[in-house]
């Protein structure tokens, strides 16, 4: 006969409610008690009934991840799926399921408001790419636990978690300065529309300010074609930069291709650097020095923070996770 929660509670000398809370990892039970009950459950080969656990906590064991899933988004934003994978794996360890929902930015406020009213999930993680001021205002008043994966591009009273992009920019420029490059061009997305690049630029400028230097900024589309166009403009000058820092791999690939077509050597004639370790920086020739970011860990930490919010609904935090790593390769 299968072991029941009543048997486990009797053996542990506690109430059924305490057993349920201990197995659900709620903050209301002391850690020592949790460990004792879990060890006892394992020794007795107790397997909780999923439906009963959901009913007991009035939840469905699902966390919803909402983001823009338009066609080709995986190529435009490969980070997003690393975040999702990290979150899904952490939640699975805790007995939760991550459900993926696609929504366009303009539709997000109404759709998420409806979902909150219907209590379709225990909590919601939203990718910062769909966050608007209207949606942020809704989330700040929602009783359902909500978390934004990525720092909002505007002041907002929402719970969020992100990697430190400013530190990434500072680390990149510090590396170039250490290698003796002082004339640096920074290729980035459209002004006012690329919050991640803006944060990286702030860090880069901070590192240069300490040396009383400035960085040249080129705005445009964050594409391979834009990388080529920017590089053409830079190399046509009588005094081109000593190094080019690209905010993503697509710009860097276009830049690298044009430099090679001009029969210039990397890094002897001009150095090249980018952010992110994928999808291209480590497989092209020459391999491109990059500042790597662990987006899987960001997803893992976002899920961990979400479960804390479920246990502590009043929790408000806005924080960074993941320390960027310098990956020195042939291009510098």
For each residue, the residues with C-beta under 8 A, 3 or more apart:
1:
2: 47
3: 7 8 44 45 46 47
4: 7 8 46
5: 8 9 16 19 20 46 48 52
6: 9 10 16
7: 3 4 10 11 44 46
8: 3 4 5 11 12 19 37 40 41 44 46
9: 5 6 12 14 15 16 18 19
10: 6 7 13
11: 7 8 40 44
12: 8 9 18 19 36 37 40
13: 10
14: 9 18 19 33 37
15: 9 18 19
16: 5 6 9 19 20
17: 20 21
18: 9 12 14 15 21 22 29 33 37
19: 5 8 9 12 14 15 16 22 23 37 41
20: 5 16 17 23 24 53 56 57
21: 17 18 24 26 28 29
22: 18 19 25 26 29 33 34 37 38
23: 19 20 37 38 41 48 53
24: 20 21 53 56 57 95
25: 22 34 94 307 311
26: 21 22 29 311
27: 311 312
28: 21
29: 18 21 22 26 33 34
30: 33 34
31: 34 35
32: 35 36
33: 14 18 22 29 30 36 37
34: 22 25 29 30 31 37 38
35: 31 32 38 39
36: 12 32 33 39 40
37: 8 12 14 18 19 22 23 33 34 40 41
38: 22 23 34 35 41 42
39: 35 36 42 43
40: 8 11 12 36 37 43 44 46
41: 8 19 23 37 38 44 46
42: 38 39 45 46
43: 39 40
44: 3 7 8 11 40 41
45: 3 42
46: 3 4 5 7 8 40 41 42
47: 2 3
48: 5 23 52 53
49: 52 53
50: 53 54 61
51: 54 55
52: 5 48 49 55 56
53: 20 23 24 48 49 50 56 57 61 95
54: 50 51 57 58 59 60 61
55: 51 52 58
56: 20 24 52 53
57: 20 24 53 54
58: 54 55
59: 54 122
60: 54 120 121 122
61: 50 53 54 95 96 97 122
62: 96 97 98 99 120 121 122
63: 87 91 96 97 98 99 121 122 123 124 125 303 306
64: 98 99 100 101 115 120 121 123 124 125
65: 84 87 98 99 100 101 124 125 126 127 149
66: 101 102 103 108 112 124 125 126 127 130
67: 80 84 100 101 102 103 126 127 129 130
68: 73 102 103 104 105 127 129 130
69: 73 100 102 103
70: 73 102 104
71:
72: 75 76
73: 68 69 70 76 77 80
74: 77 78 80 81
75: 72 78
76: 72 73
77: 73 74 80 129
78: 74 75 81 82 278 279
79: 82 83 276 293 295
80: 67 73 74 77 83 84 127 129
81: 74 78 84 85
82: 78 79 85 86 295 296 298 299
83: 79 80 86 87 127 149 295 296 298 299 302
84: 65 67 80 81 87 88 98 100 299
85: 81 82 88 89 296 299
86: 82 83 89 90 295 296 297 298 299 300 301 302 303
87: 63 65 83 84 90 91 98 125 149 299 300 302 303 306
88: 84 85 91 92 98 299 303
89: 85 86 92 93 300
90: 86 87 93 94 299 300 303 304
91: 63 87 88 94 96 97 98 303 307
92: 88 89 95 96 97 98
93: 89 90
94: 25 90 91 303 307
95: 24 53 61 92
96: 61 62 63 91 92 122 303 307
97: 61 62 63 91 92
98: 62 63 64 65 84 87 88 91 92 303
99: 62 63 64 65 121
100: 64 65 67 69 84
101: 64 65 66 67
102: 66 67 68 69 70
103: 66 67 68 69 107 108 111 112 130
104: 68 70 107 108 130
105: 68 108 129 130 132
106:
107: 103 104 110 111
108: 66 103 104 105 111 112 126 130 131 132 135
109: 112 113 132 134 135 138
110: 107 113 114
111: 103 107 108 114 115
112: 66 103 108 109 115 116 124 126 135 138 139
113: 109 110 116 117 138
114: 110 111 117 118
115: 64 111 112 118 120 121 124
116: 112 113 119 124 138 142 143 144
117: 113 114
118: 114 115
119: 116 144
120: 60 62 64 115
121: 60 62 63 64 99 115 124 144
122: 59 60 61 62 63 96 145 310
123: 63 64 144 145 146 147 306 307 309 310
124: 63 64 65 66 112 115 116 121 144 145 146 147
125: 63 64 65 66 87 146 147 148 149 302 303 306
126: 65 66 67 108 112 130 131 135 139 146 147 148 149
127: 65 66 67 68 80 83 130 131 148 149 150
128: 131 148 149 150 151 152 153 160 162 195
129: 67 68 77 80 105 150
130: 66 67 68 103 104 105 108 126 127 135
131: 108 126 127 128 135 136 148 150 152 153 156 158
132: 105 108 109 135 136
133: 136 137 154 156
134: 109 137 138
135: 108 109 112 126 130 131 132 138 139
136: 131 132 133 139 140 152 154 156 157 158
137: 133 134 140 141
138: 109 112 113 116 134 135 141 142
139: 112 126 135 136 142 146 148 158
140: 136 137 156 157 158
141: 137 138
142: 116 138 139 146
143: 116 313
144: 116 119 121 123 124
145: 122 123 124 306 309 310 313
146: 123 124 125 126 139 142 158 159 309
147: 123 124 125 126 159 160 161 302 305 306 309
148: 125 126 127 128 131 139 151 152 156 158 159 160 161
149: 65 83 87 125 126 127 128 160 161 162 298 299 302
150: 127 128 129 131 160 162
151: 128 148 160 162 165 195 199 318
152: 128 131 136 148 155 156 158 160
153: 128 131 195 198
154: 133 136
155: 152
156: 131 133 136 140 148 152 160
157: 136 140 316
158: 131 136 139 140 146 148 152 318
159: 146 147 148 305 309 315 316 317 318
160: 128 147 148 149 150 151 152 156 318 319
161: 147 148 149 298 301 302 305 317 318 319 320 321
162: 128 149 150 151 165 298 320 321
163: 168 293 294 295 298 320 321 322 324
164: 167 168 320 322 323 324
165: 151 162 168 169 196 199 200 203
166: 169 170 199 200 202 203 206
167: 164 170 171 203 323 324
168: 163 164 165 171 172 200 203 275 291 293 324
169: 165 166 172 173 199 200 201 202 203 204 205 206 207
170: 166 167 173 174 203 204 206 207
171: 167 168 174 175 203 291 324 326
172: 168 169 175 176 200 203 204 245 273 275 291 326
173: 169 170 176 177 184 203 204 207 208 215 245
174: 170 171 177 178 207
175: 171 172 178 179 273 289 326 328 332
176: 172 173 179 181 184 243 245 271 273 332
177: 173 174 180 181 182 207 208 211 213
178: 174 175
179: 175 176 243 267 271 332
180: 177 242
181: 176 177 184 242 243 271 332
182: 177 211 213 242
183: 216 239 241 242 243
184: 173 176 181 204 208 213 215 216 241 242 243 244 245
185: 215 216 217 218 230 234 241 243 244 245
186: 201 204 215 216 217 218 245 247
187: 218 220 226 227 230 244 245 246 247 251 255
188: 194 197 198 200 201 217 218 219 220 222 247 251
189: 193 194 197 219 220 221 222 247
190: 193 194 219 220 221 222
191: 194 219
192:
193: 189 190
194: 188 189 190 191 197 198 222 247
195: 128 151 153 198 199
196: 165 199 200 247
197: 188 189 194 200 201 222 247 248
198: 153 188 194 195 201 202
199: 151 165 166 169 195 196 202 203
200: 165 166 168 169 172 188 196 197 203 204 247 275
201: 169 186 188 197 198 204 205 215 217
202: 166 169 198 199 205 206
203: 165 166 167 168 169 170 171 172 173 199 200 206 207
204: 169 170 172 173 184 186 200 201 207 208 215 245
205: 169 201 202 208 209 214 215
206: 166 169 170 202 203 209 210
207: 169 170 173 174 177 203 204 210 211
208: 173 177 184 204 205 211 213 214 215
209: 205 206 212 213
210: 206 207
211: 177 182 207 208
212: 209
213: 177 182 184 208 209
214: 205 208
215: 173 184 185 186 201 204 205 208 245
216: 183 184 185 186 241
217: 185 186 188 201
218: 185 186 187 188 230 233 234
219: 188 189 190 191
220: 187 188 189 190 226 229 230
221: 189 190 225 226
222: 188 189 190 194 197 226 247 248 250 251
223: 226 227 250 251 254
224: 227 228 250 251 253 254
225: 221 228 229 254
226: 187 220 221 222 223 229 230 251 254
227: 187 223 224 230 231 246 250 251 252 253 254 255 256 257 258
228: 224 225 231 232 254 255 257 258
229: 220 225 226 232 233 254
230: 185 187 218 220 226 227 233 234 251 254 255
231: 227 228 234 235 244 254 255 258 259
232: 228 229 235 236 258
233: 218 229 230 236 237
234: 185 218 230 231 237 240 241 244
235: 231 232 240 258 259 262 264 270
236: 232 233 240
237: 233 234 240
238:
239: 183
240: 234 235 236 237 270
241: 183 184 185 216 234 244 270
242: 180 181 182 183 184 270 271
243: 176 179 181 183 184 185 267 270 271 272 273 332
244: 184 185 187 231 234 241 255 270 271 272 273
245: 172 173 176 184 185 186 187 204 215 273 274
246: 187 227 249 251 252 255 272 273 274 275
247: 186 187 188 189 194 196 197 200 222 251 274 275
248: 197 222 251 252 274 275 276
249: 246 252 253 274 276 278 279 280 281 288
250: 222 223 224 227 253 254 280
251: 187 188 222 223 224 226 227 230 246 247 248 254 255 274
252: 227 246 248 249 255 256 272 273 274 280 281 288
253: 224 227 249 250 256 257 280 284
254: 223 224 225 226 227 228 229 230 231 250 251 257 258
255: 187 227 228 230 231 244 246 251 252 258 259 272
256: 227 252 253 259 260 266 272 284 286 288 331
257: 227 228 253 254 260 261
258: 227 228 231 232 235 254 255 261 262
259: 231 235 255 256 262 264 266 269 270 272
260: 256 257 263 264 266
261: 257 258
262: 235 258 259
263: 260
264: 235 259 260 269 270
265: 268 269 270
266: 256 259 260 269 270 271 272 286 330 331
267: 179 243 270 271 272 286 330 331 332
268: 265
269: 259 264 265 266
270: 235 240 241 242 243 244 259 264 265 266 267
271: 176 179 181 242 243 244 266 267 289 331 332
272: 243 244 246 252 255 256 259 266 267 288 289 331 332
273: 172 175 176 243 244 245 246 252 288 289 290 291 331 332
274: 245 246 247 248 249 251 252 281 288 289 290 291
275: 168 172 200 246 247 248 290 291 293
276: 79 248 249 281 290 291 292 293
277: 281 282 290 292 293 327
278: 78 249 281 282
279: 78 249
280: 249 250 252 253 283 284 288
281: 249 252 274 276 277 278 284 287 288 289 290 327 329
282: 277 278 287 288 290 327 329
283: 280 287
284: 253 256 280 281 287 288
285: 330
286: 256 266 267 329 330 331
287: 281 282 283 284 329 330 331
288: 249 252 256 272 273 274 280 281 282 284 329 330 331
289: 175 271 272 273 274 281 326 327 328 329 330 331 332
290: 273 274 275 276 277 281 282 327 329
291: 168 171 172 273 274 275 276 324 325 326 327
292: 276 277 324 325 326 327
293: 79 163 168 275 276 277 298 322 324 325
294: 163 297 298 322 325
295: 79 82 83 86 163 298 299 322
296: 82 83 85 86 299 300
297: 86 294 300 301 321 322
298: 82 83 86 149 161 162 163 293 294 295 301 302 321 322
299: 82 83 84 85 86 87 88 90 149 295 296 302 303
300: 86 87 89 90 296 297 303 304
301: 86 161 297 298 304 305 321 322
302: 83 86 87 125 147 149 161 298 299 305 306
303: 63 86 87 88 90 91 94 96 98 125 299 300 306 307
304: 90 300 301 307 308
305: 147 159 161 301 302 308 309 317
306: 63 87 123 125 145 147 302 303 309 310
307: 25 91 94 96 123 303 304 310 311
308: 304 305 311 312 315
309: 123 145 146 147 159 305 306 312 313 315
310: 122 123 145 306 307 313
311: 25 26 27 307 308
312: 27 308 309 315
313: 143 145 309 310
314:
315: 159 308 309 312
316: 157 159
317: 159 161 305
318: 151 158 159 160 161
319: 160 161
320: 161 162 163 164
321: 161 162 163 297 298 301
322: 163 164 293 294 295 297 298 301
323: 164 167
324: 163 164 167 168 171 291 292 293
325: 291 292 293 294
326: 171 172 175 289 291 292
327: 277 281 282 289 290 291 292
328: 175 289 332
329: 281 282 286 287 288 289 290 332
330: 266 267 285 286 287 288 289
331: 256 266 267 271 272 273 286 287 288 289
332: 175 176 179 181 243 267 271 272 273 289 328 329
